[in-house]
Amino acid sequence: MKKSSRDSIVQLVLYFAVVVLANVVASNLFLRIDLTRDRVNTLSSATEALLRSLKDNMIVRVYFNSDLPSPYVNNRRALVDMLQELRSLSGGKLEYEIYDPTSDADVNKAMSDGIPQIQVQVVNNDKLEVKRAFMGMVIEYRARKQSLPVIEDLSNFEYEVASRIDRLINPNRKTIAIAQGNGEPAFSDIQKAQDALTSRYILLPVNFSAPVPDSVSALILIQPTTIFADSQLYNLDQYMMNRGRAAFLMGMSSASMQSQYASDLPLNLNGVFGSYGFNIRKDLVRDAACASVSVMQREGGFTIQTALPNPYIPIVSNFDKSFTVTQNLHQIVFPFASEVDTSFAHGLHLNVTPFAFTSDHSGIQTGFYNLDPTVHFTQDMFLDHHLLLGAAISGKIHTAVSDSDRFAIMNPDRRKEGTERIVVMGNGNFIRDVFLSNPENLSVFLNTADYLADDLGLVSIRSKSFLPPPLKPVSEGARATTKDSIIAIPPLLVLVLGLVYWRRSVNRRKAYQASLADDEENKNEEVN
């Protein structure tokens, strides 16, 4: 055998060995490069900590049909990739099984695991068809199960999986009290927020007609509208003295888009809030960075629907992103908000962390509130900037009930001091279902609950967002310059490239003609 042939065979064997070795390594080690700015495709340290805390084996069973078109097939591939990464990080404690439910046995197994068969619309041979499929998974740990019945959106998949693993590892849930009875939104108006909270906490409605139970880890008061009785204020104050963990999410005005007017609420809570270091002002904040609303207008004899910006529905993007409640958030819609005042806190030696502000162009409306978006808004109505809309307050507080109060006399053993951890926002409407089309509204609410309940493990995962950051506002001049540049630059580039090409062609032609002339001259010299 010739030496070259022998070398070729050795080289081929080496290539084959490298391929086999690479496959063996890849099957046991999961590597992925995440080039996104916020590393949204990388599993968070909280998820890694959960996986490392597994004491027993965890089994994940995925029921996902493989013959589905895009985007479902892409979701299936991304799901398998993430499970492979989870298994790699678990040190072998997490295993997964993929089922393609086409046989009766697999269909029955999916049903018994609580995964429903759903209908999806697919395009087959240019025809829209309805196909029945499974797209769910179940996680089993120590004879306990948690399921994800339908997986259609992977943007928050890590949080959905991590929260279920957390529930399996830590089955005991804390209790959060939601105030009811003073005009607060009913649970049916905040159904999505209620469902999200229920998955992690036990929810307990309270109306302060009796003392708040000691089992409550945190209290959330959402946009009350009616006056509180003295007994309710006393029970609220005693809860703050005993537990001190509360979120007060409320504005001081009642607004209606139907009537396009707002009025001050007859709330009597600021007298109590003052003892805790803050106040919520009786006003409405307007902001040039705002959401639009649809308005019917008549033009030229026709009635048309037009989207107009409504400055009383601010889009807040000015956050302290280092704070737990607002970390990694981009924007929240904050309708009909009031300004928060924490100037009392410094005199009471309390710690204040302001975390949400208006933009550089905002203002305050007091007294008479006209919410009609067709009103002409002038620049001098937006001369304020960075008005405070949310803050956290902590430290030692004193009771808001005086010793001469009849409830104080009736309860001589009441507590007069406590330690608080408060989150106050100048609006509570942002968690109504109608405003949760912006998913970060729900994130900031759930982050608040976790912050108060000292359950911070999943905050960093929930706040990971696949949403693009909001565009930075630019001046009219910069916008016009950019627009003109986009129109002018492409044809100018073509013109410049054409001139360069033409000039190079002329130079080549001259060089060729000069070369011919030199050759002709050389021939003549040889003849002579």
QUIKA-V513708 format. One record per helix or strand. SS is the DSSP state (A for helix, B for strand). FROM is the first residue (numbers start at 1). TO is the last residue. If there is no record, write none. Layout:
# QUIKA-V513708
ss:SS from:FROM to:TO
ss:SS from:FROM to:TO
This chain:
# QUIKA-V513708
ss:A from:3 to:28
ss:A from:45 to:52
ss:B from:58 to:64
ss:A from:72 to:89
ss:B from:94 to:99
ss:A from:104 to:112
ss:B from:118 to:124
ss:B from:127 to:133
ss:B from:135 to:141
ss:B from:144 to:148
ss:A from:157 to:169
ss:B from:175 to:179
ss:A from:187 to:198
ss:B from:202 to:206
ss:B from:216 to:222
ss:A from:230 to:242
ss:B from:245 to:249
ss:B from:253 to:256
ss:B from:261 to:264
ss:A from:270 to:276
ss:B from:279 to:280
ss:B from:284 to:287
ss:B from:290 to:299
ss:B from:302 to:316
ss:B from:318 to:319
ss:A from:324 to:326
ss:B from:332 to:335
ss:B from:340 to:341
ss:A from:343 to:347
ss:B from:351 to:357
ss:B from:362 to:365
ss:B from:369 to:370
ss:A from:379 to:381
ss:B from:384 to:384
ss:B from:388 to:398
ss:A from:406 to:410
ss:B from:417 to:425
ss:A from:429 to:431
ss:A from:433 to:435
ss:A from:439 to:452
ss:A from:459 to:462
ss:A from:476 to:527
